[in-house]
């Protein structure tokens, strides 16, 4: 996971835009998940800008009153 984030930073991501598809909570409010779409630009081969888009989902857990991401996925 660290390597993926390191590569994302090196790709010079910019013009990032996120659109929320909503947030849902478990019945006991200890878990939540959000989802949506994103678009952005990064450096491609030879430094040429490449536009990309996809979707994402994050799973959150409430631990001691603080929310932590426990799982995430993006396309």
ChimeraX commands (.cxc) that place a marker at each C-alpha (Angstrom):
marker #1 position 0.00,0.00,0.00 radius 0.5
marker #1 position 2.84,2.39,0.86 radius 0.5
marker #1 position 4.43,1.83,-2.56 radius 0.5
marker #1 position 1.13,2.64,-4.29 radius 0.5
marker #1 position 0.84,5.93,-2.39 radius 0.5
marker #1 position 4.51,6.76,-3.05 radius 0.5
marker #1 position 3.92,6.27,-6.78 radius 0.5
marker #1 position 0.76,8.38,-6.66 radius 0.5
marker #1 position 2.69,11.27,-5.10 radius 0.5
marker #1 position 5.49,10.98,-7.69 radius 0.5
marker #1 position 2.91,11.06,-10.52 radius 0.5
marker #1 position 2.20,14.73,-9.69 radius 0.5
marker #1 position -1.57,14.30,-9.30 radius 0.5
marker #1 position -3.43,17.57,-9.78 radius 0.5
marker #1 position -6.86,18.93,-10.63 radius 0.5
marker #1 position -8.37,16.25,-8.42 radius 0.5
marker #1 position -12.13,16.39,-8.10 radius 0.5
marker #1 position -14.33,14.14,-5.98 radius 0.5
marker #1 position -18.10,13.71,-6.14 radius 0.5
marker #1 position -19.75,12.00,-3.19 radius 0.5
marker #1 position -22.31,9.31,-3.87 radius 0.5
marker #1 position -23.33,9.31,-0.22 radius 0.5
marker #1 position -22.45,8.11,3.25 radius 0.5
marker #1 position -24.17,5.23,5.02 radius 0.5
marker #1 position -23.97,4.15,8.67 radius 0.5
marker #1 position -24.43,0.77,10.31 radius 0.5
marker #1 position -27.47,0.46,12.59 radius 0.5
marker #1 position -25.29,0.79,15.70 radius 0.5
marker #1 position -23.27,3.69,14.20 radius 0.5
marker #1 position -19.91,1.97,14.76 radius 0.5
marker #1 position -19.22,1.57,11.03 radius 0.5
marker #1 position -19.80,3.76,7.99 radius 0.5
marker #1 position -19.02,3.68,4.27 radius 0.5
marker #1 position -18.82,6.42,1.69 radius 0.5
marker #1 position -18.57,6.14,-2.07 radius 0.5
marker #1 position -18.37,8.31,-5.14 radius 0.5
marker #1 position -16.38,9.19,-8.23 radius 0.5
marker #1 position -13.18,11.10,-8.96 radius 0.5
marker #1 position -11.27,12.68,-11.85 radius 0.5
marker #1 position -7.77,14.07,-12.04 radius 0.5
marker #1 position -4.63,14.60,-14.08 radius 0.5
marker #1 position -1.20,13.07,-13.52 radius 0.5
marker #1 position 2.10,12.76,-15.36 radius 0.5
marker #1 position 2.10,9.91,-17.85 radius 0.5
marker #1 position 4.87,8.51,-20.01 radius 0.5
marker #1 position 7.42,11.19,-20.89 radius 0.5
marker #1 position 5.74,13.60,-18.48 radius 0.5
marker #1 position 2.75,14.06,-20.81 radius 0.5
marker #1 position -0.45,14.83,-18.80 radius 0.5
marker #1 position -2.96,11.99,-18.56 radius 0.5
marker #1 position -6.54,12.46,-17.36 radius 0.5
marker #1 position -8.02,9.65,-15.30 radius 0.5
marker #1 position -11.32,8.96,-13.57 radius 0.5
marker #1 position -12.93,6.24,-11.54 radius 0.5
marker #1 position -14.90,5.40,-8.46 radius 0.5
marker #1 position -14.04,4.83,-4.81 radius 0.5
marker #1 position -15.41,3.40,-1.59 radius 0.5
marker #1 position -14.07,3.78,1.96 radius 0.5
marker #1 position -15.10,1.78,5.03 radius 0.5
marker #1 position -14.81,3.60,8.36 radius 0.5
marker #1 position -14.82,2.34,11.95 radius 0.5
marker #1 position -15.57,4.41,15.03 radius 0.5
marker #1 position -12.99,3.65,17.71 radius 0.5
marker #1 position -13.27,5.62,20.94 radius 0.5
marker #1 position -15.16,8.44,19.24 radius 0.5
marker #1 position -12.66,8.78,16.35 radius 0.5
marker #1 position -13.28,7.57,12.81 radius 0.5
marker #1 position -10.60,5.48,11.05 radius 0.5
marker #1 position -10.54,4.13,7.50 radius 0.5
marker #1 position -10.25,0.35,7.77 radius 0.5
marker #1 position -10.66,-0.46,4.06 radius 0.5
marker #1 position -10.65,1.44,0.79 radius 0.5
marker #1 position -10.89,0.66,-2.89 radius 0.5
marker #1 position -10.69,2.72,-6.05 radius 0.5
marker #1 position -10.88,1.95,-9.75 radius 0.5
marker link #1:1,2 radius 0.2
marker link #1:2,3 radius 0.2
marker link #1:3,4 radius 0.2
marker link #1:4,5 radius 0.2
marker link #1:5,6 radius 0.2
marker link #1:6,7 radius 0.2
marker link #1:7,8 radius 0.2
marker link #1:8,9 radius 0.2
marker link #1:9,10 radius 0.2
marker link #1:10,11 radius 0.2
marker link #1:11,12 radius 0.2
marker link #1:12,13 radius 0.2
marker link #1:13,14 radius 0.2
marker link #1:14,15 radius 0.2
marker link #1:15,16 radius 0.2
marker link #1:16,17 radius 0.2
marker link #1:17,18 radius 0.2
marker link #1:18,19 radius 0.2
marker link #1:19,20 radius 0.2
marker link #1:20,21 radius 0.2
marker link #1:21,22 radius 0.2
marker link #1:22,23 radius 0.2
marker link #1:23,24 radius 0.2
marker link #1:24,25 radius 0.2
marker link #1:25,26 radius 0.2
marker link #1:26,27 radius 0.2
marker link #1:27,28 radius 0.2
marker link #1:28,29 radius 0.2
marker link #1:29,30 radius 0.2
marker link #1:30,31 radius 0.2
marker link #1:31,32 radius 0.2
marker link #1:32,33 radius 0.2
marker link #1:33,34 radius 0.2
marker link #1:34,35 radius 0.2
marker link #1:35,36 radius 0.2
marker link #1:36,37 radius 0.2
marker link #1:37,38 radius 0.2
marker link #1:38,39 radius 0.2
marker link #1:39,40 radius 0.2
marker link #1:40,41 radius 0.2
marker link #1:41,42 radius 0.2
marker link #1:42,43 radius 0.2
marker link #1:43,44 radius 0.2
marker link #1:44,45 radius 0.2
marker link #1:45,46 radius 0.2
marker link #1:46,47 radius 0.2
marker link #1:47,48 radius 0.2
marker link #1:48,49 radius 0.2
marker link #1:49,50 radius 0.2
marker link #1:50,51 radius 0.2
marker link #1:51,52 radius 0.2
marker link #1:52,53 radius 0.2
marker link #1:53,54 radius 0.2
marker link #1:54,55 radius 0.2
marker link #1:55,56 radius 0.2
marker link #1:56,57 radius 0.2
marker link #1:57,58 radius 0.2
marker link #1:58,59 radius 0.2
marker link #1:59,60 radius 0.2
marker link #1:60,61 radius 0.2
marker link #1:61,62 radius 0.2
marker link #1:62,63 radius 0.2
marker link #1:63,64 radius 0.2
marker link #1:64,65 radius 0.2
marker link #1:65,66 radius 0.2
marker link #1:66,67 radius 0.2
marker link #1:67,68 radius 0.2
marker link #1:68,69 radius 0.2
marker link #1:69,70 radius 0.2
marker link #1:70,71 radius 0.2
marker link #1:71,72 radius 0.2
marker link #1:72,73 radius 0.2
marker link #1:73,74 radius 0.2
marker link #1:74,75 radius 0.2
view
